[in-house]
Amino acid sequence: MGCFTPQRTINLTSSVSENDTSDITPEKTPTATKNPPVSEVCLINPAIPKPVGNQQPRRVAYYGEFGFDLVTVLPHVYWLHLNGLLLGTQGPKGSAELYSSFTPKHIVDSAPRDGYKNAEDGGATGWARNPGWCPRYDISEWSPPPLRAQYKNLLDFSFFTKPLFVILNKYHVEWWETPINALPIAGLDALIWLLQQTYQIVYINGNTIRPTEMSGQEFATESYDFQDSPHLSLNDYRRCEDLLVKKYPSVVRLQDLLRRFPNNTYNEVQLAVLANAERFLSVQGGPAVIASYWGGVNFVFSQDSGPGGEDDTHSYTTLFPMLSSAVVIPGKFPFLVETILQFVEQDRRQAHEAANCSAPFQPRYLHFSDFLNGAPGGKKLGETCTYKVADKFHGPNLQPVANL
């Protein structure tokens, strides 16, 4: 697949084509029967600054949830910058990589992020609007910064010989219960087996990176409980990830890249990787938001986003694509696997045509059942992974088992 060059425009039902840089209008947005029209969900034209009137320049400090920062605070602060209304910003460790390129002065202090705060309940100061998920979201003072342009050429990834497919996972307490939206290990096993044949897989899970796997970079996480507890089996899930990498040695984890680039921060390396990819598999929350900042296609595993969350308010297909004109496709298994399979086959076909191959293109998998019949391939390790998750169908003590 050395000739593989994925095309940027994907003709599927999404709110915005990735190459479409014009204003987003309701007429361009296919409307499912269960979804309200886009014009009823969000204010449109986020890239066009609105009249600022008599607004006064301000400073913004934010220490709340990472995903909420990306979808709410960061675009608002960048809008202030574009309109000459930004005096400065302040945030926790790990925030400089998001703000320092455009703010007059960014202060980083020792206060950690609080994963249970957002801008509505005290996570931000100097706020002018009422944020929140659509349909309450007001984007009249909202313009996402061009992160891809900032980080695309920061690091040299020429050692990768295939296009990148980045998997952004998480494993932590969600809504004071056990993990809900962590990717199932058995599903990861099957998907990695499929994707590795076409893409270079980069796997990111900041919750399970060990301090010893980093080269002195500071990793500023949110203040969730990340240690083993009655709600978590962090070491078990981490061990499952280790087994997957042992089974698929071509997979590159973020901690591998941190060791390769020891002079760059955790977030610099992470953002640089994302800026060089166009295919993403993410999970509900912060990973789904950051994976929507780069264009391309973002498949989101969303088992349960909670009452009034992204699923209930259709934010995945209305708000998230506005972060970069990405194609964002949420779902659960097996629907999400079916959709990923369609894109894999489309990318393979395009690579075949680009190579001017004389032999006709041979589809590999057409349906989920075909995929299951052919996967998982490769060697078995003969070990069983058991870890805790929760979902609204099985309750908080489900013990998923993956036979690796």
N, C-alpha and C positions, 0 to 999 in steps of 0.2 A: 504493500500500500504506500510505497514511497511517493507516488504521484498524487496522492490523495490531497485534494484542496476543497474543503467544504464550502458550499455557496452560502452567502449570508441571507438571502431572501428565501424564506420558507413559506410556502403557500398552504397554510393551515388556518383553522379558525382561531385567530388571535386578534386582540384589539388593535394592534399596530404592526405593520410590516417593519422589520428592523431597518430597512433602507429608507423608510419614510420619515423625513425630517420636517415635514410640514406640520401645521397645527393639527392637533387631534380633535376631530369633530365626531358627533354622534353618528353621522352618516357613514363614517368609516369603521364603525364598531359593530360587528355582528352581535345581535341581541338574542340570547336564548330566552325561552318563554319564562323561565324562573328568575331571570336576572332583570333588574330595572335598567332602563336606558342609561348610558354613561352620563348624559346631561343631568340625570336625576341623582347621580351618585357623587360626582365631584365637579368642582369648577374646572373649566378647561383652560388650555393655553398656559401651562405652567412656565414655559420658557420665556414668555413675554412679560417683563416687569410691569406691574400696574402702577398708576400714579401714586406717588408717596405722600402727597398732600403736605401736611404740617408735621409729619412724623419726626421725632428727634432721634439722632444717632444713639445707639445703645450697645451695651456689652451683653453677651450671653454666656452663662455658665450652665453646664449640664453634666450630671453624674449618673443618669438613669440607664435604663435598658439599652443595650447596644443596637438591637433592631429598631427600636423607637428613635434612637439617635439618627440612624441612617435614613429612615423614611420620613421623619418629621423635622428634627432640629437641624441637621446638616443642610437640607435643601433651603430651609428658612434663612439660616445664617448666610448661605451663599447668595441668596436673593438680597439680603441686606448689603452684602459686599457689592453686588452689581449696582445697587442704587445709592452707594455712598453713605450708608447708614450704619456701618459696622465699625465700632470702636475697638473691639477685641473680643476674645473668647477665652474660656477657661474650662478645663475638664480633667479627667483622671488619666493615669498612665495608659498609653495606647491611643489617645485621642489626637496627638499631634499630627499623625500621618493623615488624618482626615481634614484638619483645619489649617495647618501651618502654611500651606501654599498660597492662601488668599487672605487670611486675617491679618490686620495690622500687628497684632500681638496675641500669641496664644500662650496661656499659662498652664503648665502641667503640674499638678500637686499630688500629694500622696494619698488623697482620698480615693477609695476604690469605687468602681461602678456598683450601683445597687440595682440588681436585676429585677427588683420588685417595685421600682419607681419608674414613672414616665413623666412627661412634661405636664400632664394634667394634675398630678398629685405631689408636686414639689420637686420633681427631678430637674427642672430648669428655672432659671431666673432671667429677667429681662424679656419675658415672653409677651407677645402682642396679640396672638390669635389662639383660638381654642382648637388644639389638634386632636387627633384620634383617627381610628380607622374609618374608611368610607362607610356610610354616607355622611358622617359628621365632619369629614376632613375638609379643611379650607386651604386650597392651594393658590389663592390669589397672591400670596407672598411666599412663593415656593419655587425653587429652581435648582434641581440636583446638579452638583458640580461635575465636571467632565473627568472622572477618575481614570477612565481608560487612557485618555491622552496624557495624564500625569504619570501613570505607572507603566505604560506599554514598553518603554525602552529603558526602564530603570536597571534591570538585570539582564544578563545574557543567558538565554535558555536555548542556545543553538545546539546544545547536546541532546535535546529532544528530537527524535526523528519522525515522530507522528504528531498529528494535531492533538491538543490537550482535551481531555474530558475530566473536569474537576468534580469530585464528590465532596460535598460539605455536610458533615454529619454532626450530631451532638449527642450527649448522654448526660443528663442532669435532671434534678427534681423539677417537675413542671406543675405549677399551681399547687405546691405543697404536697404533691403526691410523687409516685415513682415516675420515671421517664415514660413519656407517651409517644413522642414523635421521633425517637431514635430509629434509624434504619434497621430492619431485621437482619441479623447476621446471615441467615440462610438466603435472604433476598440479595444481599451484597455478594455472597458467594456466586450465585448464578449470574448476576449482572456483570461482575468483574470478569468472569469467564467469557462472557459474550463481548464486552466492550474492549478488552485488551487486544483483541485481534485487529481492531481498526484504529484505536486511539491510544495515546499515552495517558494512563490514569494517574491523576494526582489526588491523594486522599487527605482530607483535612478534618480533624476532630480536635479542637483545642482543649476539650474537657479531658481527654485521655493522654495528652502529651506529658511525659515525665520530665521533671526538671533536669534530669541527667541526660536527656535527649536533645538539649538545647546548648548552644555555644555561648552562654552568657547573656542572651537576649532576654529582656524583661517581657514577661507575658502577663498582661493585666486582664484578668478575668472578672466576670461579674460575681457578686457576693452570693452565689448559690452555695448549697452544700455539695461539694464535689468529692467528699470522702465517703468511704463505705459507711452505710448507716442502714437502719431498717427500711429506708426508702430506696436505697441504691445497692448495686453490686458492681461498683466501678472497676475494681480489679478484675472481676470476671469478664466484663465487657471489653476491657483493655486486652485481656488475654485472648479473647476471640479475635480482635483486630490483629494481634500479633500472629495468630495462626493463619489468618487470611493472607497476610503479607508473606508468610513463609510458603504458603501454597502458591501464591502468585508473585514471584520475585520481581516482575517487571513493574509492579505498582510502586510509585514514589510517594512517600508520605511527606507532609510538610516538615516534619522534624529532620528528614534527610536533607531538605533544601536549606533549613536553618544552619545545619552544619557546613553546607557548601558555601553559604554566604554569611560568615560569622560577623561581618562588619555592618550588617543591616539588621534592623529591628524585626521582630516577629511580624508586625503588621505590614512593614515594607515588603517583606518576602511574600506574605500572603496576597497582598494587593497586586504585586507584580505578576504573580502566577495567574490570578484571576484576569488581569488585563490582557493576557496572552491566550486566553481560551474563548471558545464560542459555544461550548457544550457544558452544561452543568446539571448535576443531580444534587438537590439540596433538600433540607427539611424545614418544617414550619418554624417560624421565629427568625432570629437574626441571620442564620445561614441563607434562608430564602430571600431575605432583603438584599444582602450583600451580593448574592449571586445574580440579582436582577439589575445590577449597575453596569453591566459590560456588554449589552446587546446580546446577540446569539440566542440560544434557547436554554431556558431554565426549567427543568422538570422538578416539581416540588412534591415531596412526600409529606402529605398533611393528613395524619391519622385523625387528629382532633385539634382544632385551633381554639376551642373554648367558646363559651357564649359571647356573641358579639364580636368574635374574632374574624380572621381573614376569610374563612369559609362562609360564615353567615353574611358578611358584608361584600363578598365577591371582590375583595381587594386584590387577589392574585391576578385577576383578569382585567381590572380597571386601573388601580393605582400603581401596582408594581411595574407594569410595562412602561409607565411614564418616567421611571427612573433612568431609562436609557433606550427606550423603544425595543426592549427585549421581548421575545416571545416567552410567556410564562404559562406553563401547563401544570396545574395542580392535580393531585389524585392520590388514590390508595392503590395498593397491589390488589388484583393483577392489572387494572386498567393502565396504571402508570408504566408497567413493563411493556404492555402492548404498544403504547405510544412511543416509548423509547425504541422498541424494535423497528417501528416504521421509520424513524429518523435514521437509525443505523443503516437500514436497507437503502434509504434515499442517499445517504452519504456515500455508501459503497458504490451505488450506481453512478453517482456523479464522478467519483474517482475513476471508475471503469471507463466512462465516456471520455474523461479528460486524458486518459492514457491512450486513446485511439486503439483500444484492443480489438483484434479481429474476431475473437471468440465472443459469442453472445453472453450477455450478463446473466449470471445464475443467482437468483435470490437465495439467501441462506435460511431465513426464517420469515414466515408470513403471519403466523398467529402465535398466541401465547402457548397453545398446546404443542405446536411444532418446537418452540423454544424449550419447553420442559422436556420433551422427548430427547433433545440433543444436549441437555445440560443437567447438572454441572459436569464439565469435563475435567481432564487433568487428574492428577493423583489425589487420592484420599489420604488424609493424615490419621484417620482412625481415632479422632478425638471428638468429644462432645462439648459444646459450649452451652452453658446455662447462665442466664442473667435475668434481671428484673426489668420489666416494663409495665405500663398500665395503658389500658384503653377502655373506652366506654362500653365495649362489648364483653370484655373478659374480667374487668375489675382490676384492682391494684396489685395483685400478687401473681399474675401470670408469669410462668417461667418458660420463655421460649427456648427451644432446643435446636441447635444446628449441628448436624453431623458433618464435620469437616474431615 
